[in-house]
Amino acid sequence: MGMGPVVSKNVTVDDLTLEQLKGIFSGQITNWKEVGGDDAKIVVLNRKAGSGTRATFEAAVFGDEAVDFKGDAELDKSGDVQTQMGSTDNAISYLDFSHFDDSKFNAIMVEGVEPKSTNVTDDSFKIWATEHMYCAKDADEATTAFLKFMLSDDVQGKLVEEQGFIPVSAMKVVKDASGKVSTK
């Protein structure tokens, strides 16, 4: 699942570095002019602590550094972020690709790389996570059938992409629990 920063329609910045994102989402960078934009206060719309989206974003941007910056608002759901981004000038937040809506806000590049699924598959775009399914070591027949179905072409080749996610088969890299990326 790829995710990336989104900005209000009025923001002129279309590319940020990971270091700039770190500065914005830690409260060190507070004005768009500090990152090449207009002279305007940056409105940071964060997800609530404990959100998987927030955890993925912070792992990619901050690594192991602890961050407790709340921003101007902490929102519960991706839908809340979409709504707020569509009605708030000078704002920045982050969403998974399936929630991008260019009628409400702009998804921006990171380190000159577009936030697109094809750029996640080879780790060119650095903000992403792997979704997991777990089962007992000796899974029963129904569980095994379900997992086989989830990995089928009907699901991976169609349903997963229709929902805005990246099929397992498209990934050229894998990420372990510690965040280390390696070739598949």
KAMOPE-V554611 format. One record per helix or strand of 3 or more residues. SS is the DSSP state (H for helix, E for strand). FROM is the first residue (numbers start at 1). TO is the last residue. If there is no record, write none. Layout:
# KAMOPE-V554611
ss:SS from:FROM to:TO
ss:SS from:FROM to:TO
This chain:
# KAMOPE-V554611
ss:E from:2 to:8
ss:H from:18 to:25
ss:H from:32 to:35
ss:E from:43 to:47
ss:H from:52 to:62
ss:E from:73 to:75
ss:H from:78 to:87
ss:E from:91 to:96
ss:H from:97 to:99
ss:E from:105 to:107
ss:H from:117 to:120
ss:H from:141 to:150
ss:H from:153 to:162
ss:H from:168 to:170
ss:E from:173 to:175
ss:E from:181 to:183
